[in-house]
Amino acid sequence: MSLYRTELRRLTKRRFTRYMTLLGLLVLAAVVVGVFFTNQKIDAGQLAQAERQADQQYQEQVRWSERDRAECEKAKTAGTPSDGRYPDDCSVITAPSRDQIEAEWFLPSTFNFRETFDETLIPFAAILALVGFVVGASFVGAEWSTGGMMNLLLWRPRRLTVLLTKLAALLTGMLAVTLPAAVLWFAGFWAVATFRGSTEKVTSGVWQSAMLTGVRGVVLVLVLTTLGFALASLGRHTAMALGGVVAVMVVGQFGLGILLSMASVKFAEAWLLPTYILAWMTKTVTLQNWDSCNATYYGECKPETMDITWQQSSVLLSVAVVAILGAALWAMRRRDVS
C-alpha cells in the first residue's frame, strides 16, 4: 500500500481536520455574506441626494465660519481674552472650499471590485493559514503523542521518508481545500460587486494583480502549514507548535514592540513579523518616521519612509521554512523514537 495514499487518507479521516477545516470555511462564508449585506449598489438618485447633502454641509460650514469670525473680531475689538479659542488673525477663519466636501462621504457603503477586492485576500489567506497551521501541528503532533509514529516506523523504518511523506500529504490536503476556496472567494466577491457594488474598470491588469495576490495567499497558507507541522514534529507534540506561536506573537512581538517603542527605535515595525506578512500580501508596506522631517521646496515637511517589499518577506519566509523544517528533519534522524 502506498504510504502517501495512506497518510492522505489518515489526514482526511481525522475529525479534528474536518471540523477545523469546516470552521475555517464557515468563517470565510460569513465574511462574504457579511460584506454582501453591509453594502449596496449606488444609483443616480443616491448620488443626487449625496450631492445635496454635500451642498448642505458646505452651507453649514460657511455659516459656522462666518459666525466664528464675527465672534473673533468682536472679542478682539472688546479686548476680551479668547483663551485660545480664536487665532490672532480672525481672517484665517474661513470655510473649506466646496470641492473639499465630497459627495462620496454621504453615500452608503458599496463594494468596488477594482479598488477593494485585493484587500479581501488578506483575511482569506490569514484564516486559511491559521487553519493550516493548527491542522498541520495536530496531524503530526497526535502521531507522536499517541505512539502512532513509532508503530508507523516499524512498518516503514525510513524516518525522513515517513516524515516528508506526511508533509506532502498534508500540503496536498491543504491545497485541495485552498484552491477551490479561492475560486469560490473570487466568485463570491464578484457576485457582491455585481449586486451590491460596482464591477466597472475591471481590466485584465486588475485580474492579473488579483490572481498574483491570490497565488501569494496560497503560498502563505502552505508556508504556515509547513511551519506548524515542523514545529510540532520538532517538539513531538501539538502544544510545541501552538505554544511556540503564542510565545513568538505575544511575548516576542508584543513585548518587542513595546520595547522598541520605549527605546524610540526608528521604523520599529520593521522588526515585527506581521509587517513582513502584510508586505508579502500587499507587495509593499511603507513605514513612516514622523520624528524625521524631509523638507520640500514648498516648505512642506514629509516623514522619512522605509519600504518593506514582498521580496524581503519571501527571504524571511524561506529562511524560516528551511531552518525549522531542517531542524525537524535533523531531529527525526538523530533522536531516538520512543
N, C-alpha and C positions, 0 to 999 in steps of 0.2 A: 504494500500500500504506500502511496506517495506521502512523504512527510509533510509536504506543502499543503496538499489537499486535506490531510488530517488536521493540521493546525488551522486552516481556514474554516473547516467545519467546527472545530473546537471554539473558535472565536465567535462564529455566528450563533452557536448554541448557548453561549453563556447568557444568563438572564441579565446580568449587570450590563453587558454590552448592549443588549436590546433596549433595556429601559433607559440607559444613559443616552443612546442614540435617538430614541423616540423623544425624550425630553428636549434634547437639543433641537430637533426638527420642529417640535411644537413651539418652542420659543421663537424660532425663525418665522414660522407661520403666523404667530401672534404679532410679530413686528410688521409683517406685510399687511395684515388685517388692520392693525392699529393705524398705520400710515394711510391706508385706504379711507378709513372713516374720519380721520382728522384733517383731510384735505378735500378740496372741492374744485371743480372746474370754474374758471372765471369767464363770465360772458360780458357782452357790451354794456348791459345795464349796471353790473357791479363796477365796471371801470368808470362809467359816468358818475356813479354815486361816490366812488373814491375820489374823483376829481373835485366834486362838490365839497366833500369833507376836507380835502386839502385846501380849497379856497377858504372855507370857514376857519380852518386852523390858521391860515395866513392872516385873515382879517383880525382874529383874536390876538395874534402876536403883534400886529400893528397897534391895536388899541392898548394892549398892555405896555408896549414900549413908549407910546405917547404919554400914557398916564405916569409911568415911572420917570420919564424925562421931565415932565411938568413938576412932579413932586421933588425931583432932584434940584431943579432950578429954583423952586420955591424955598427949599431948605437952604440952598446956597445963598439966596438973597437975604433970607431972615437970619443967616448966621447960625442956624441950628445944627448941632453936631449930627452927622449922618451915621455915626457908629459903624462905619464900614459898609453901610447899605448901598451907598452911591459912589461912583467914581468921582475924581476931581473934575474931570471934564464931562459935563452932562450930555454933550453932543454925541458921545460914543454909545449912548443907549439908543440903539436902533433895532428895528425888526429884521429878521432874516429875509433874504430875497425870496420871491415866490418860487423860483426853481430849486431852492434848498428844501422845500417841503414837498416830498414826493408822494404821488398818489398811491404808490405801492405800499406805503405804510398803513393804509386804511383798507387794504384788500385782505380777504381771508386767506388762510394758508392754502397753497396749491403746489402740487408736485411737478417740478420741471425736470424731465428725464435728463436733458442735456447738462443741466447745472448741478443736479443733486445725486444722480444715480451712483457715481463713483464713491460718494461718501457712505452710501449704504453697504458697500462691500467691506468696509472696516468692521462693523458689528457682525456681519456674516462670517468673516474669517475668524474673528475673535471667539464667537460662540462655538464654531466647529473645532477650532484649535483647542479650546478648553475640553470639549468632548473627547477629542483625540488624545490629549494628554492624559486624562483620567482613565480612559479605556485602555490605553497603551500601558500605563502603570499597573492597572489592575490585571491585565491579561498575563503579564509575566510575573507580577508580584504574587498573585494567587498560586501560580505553579511552584514558586519557591516555598511559600508558607505552608502549603498543604502536602508537600513532598512529591508533587506530580513531576517536578523537574528531574528528581532522582530516578523515578520509575521510567521516565522517557529516555534517560541516558543509558539505562540498562538495555533498551531496545535499539537506540542509536547512540553509541558511545562517542561519536564525534561532536564535541561540545560546541565549537564555533559554528559548525553547520547547523546544529539544532537551534542555537540562539538566532542566527541570521535568518533561518527559515521562518522562525516565529515572527521576526520583524517583518519579513517580506509578506507573510500572510496578513499581519496587522495593517501594513501600509496599503495592501490591496483592498482590504475591507474598508478602510477609511476613504480610499479613492473611489470605491464603488458607492459610498454614501455621498461624498462631497461633490462629485461631478454632476449627478442628477439633481442634487440640491441647488447647485449653482445655476443649472439650466432653468429650474423652477423659480429661482430667485430673479433671474433676468426676466422671465416671462411674467412673474407676478408684478414686478415694478413697472414693466411695460404696460400691463393692464391698469395699474394705478395711474400712470401718466396719461393713458388714453381716456379713462373715465373720470379721473379726479385731478387732472393737471394738463400738461402740455407735452407733446412729442415733437414740437417744432424745432427745426435746425438740427435734427439728429442726423449728422452726416456719417460717412464711412469712417472718418477720423475719430468721431465720438465713439463709435462702436469698437474701433481698434483700441482706443485708450481704455474703454471699459473691459474689453477682453484681456488686455495685458494686466490690468489691475486684478481681474478675476484669477488669472494664472498665478500672480504673486500671492493672492489669498490662498489658493490651493497649496502652493509650496509652503506657505507658513503653517497651514494645518498639518502637512506631512512632517515638517521640521519639529513642531512641538509634540506631535505624536511620537516621533523617534526619541526625543529628549525624555518624555515621560517613561517610555519603555526602557531606555538606557539607565535612567536613574533608579528605577525600581529593580532592574537586574543587578545594578551595582550594589545596592543596599540589600538585595534579596528580600524585599518586602515592599508592598504598595506604599506604606507610610513613608518610606525613604523619599519617594518622588514627591508626594504631597507635602511632607514636612519640609523638603528642600525648597519647594516653591514658596511656601509660607515664609521660610527664613529669608529667602532672597528678596521677595517682594515687600514684606512687612519690615523685617529687621534691616536688610541691606538697602533696599531702595528708599523706603520711607525714612529710615534713620539717616541714610547717607544724604538724602535731600535736605533734611533739617540741618545736618552738619555743614553742608556746602552753603546753605543759605546763611547760617550764622557766621560762617567764615567769609561771606561776600565773595565767593568764587565766581569769576566771570564765566558765563554760559554754563551754569550748574546743571542744566538739563542735559548737556552733552555727556554727562556721566551716568545717566539713568537709562535703563533698558527700554522702558516704554517709548522713549523718544526714537530709538532705532527701529522698533517695531512699527511705529507710526510712519517713519520715513520709508520703510520698506513698502508700505501700502500706498502712500501718497507720492512717492518718488523723491520728495524733498520736504524737509522741515527747516524753516528759517528761525533761528534763535536770535533774540534781540537783547542787547545790553544797554539799558537806558542810563546807566551810570557813565557811559562814554558818549560824547557828542561829536558827530561829524558835521561841521558847519558847511552849508552850501553857499553858492554865490548870492543867493537871495536872503541870506541870514537865517535860513531855516535850520533847525537842529534835528538831525536824524540819528537814531541809535546805531551803534556798531552791531553788525549782524554776522552770523555764522550759519552756514548751510550744512545740514546733515543729509546726505544723499542715500538713495537705495543701494548704491554700490558699496558704501561704507557699511550699511546694515547687512548686506549679503556676506561681507567678510566676517562680521561678528557672528552671524548665524552659522556660517560654515565652520568657523573655529569652535563654536560651542558643540556642534554635532560631532565633529571629528574628535574633540577632546573627551567628551562624555561617553560617546559610543565606543571610542577606542579604549577608554578606561574600563567600560563594562565588558568588552571582549577580552581584554587582558586579564581581568579578574576571573572571568569564566574559565579561561585557560589555565590560570596559575593556581587558583584556590581550590581547596577540597570541596566536593559536593556532598554534603551530609546534612 
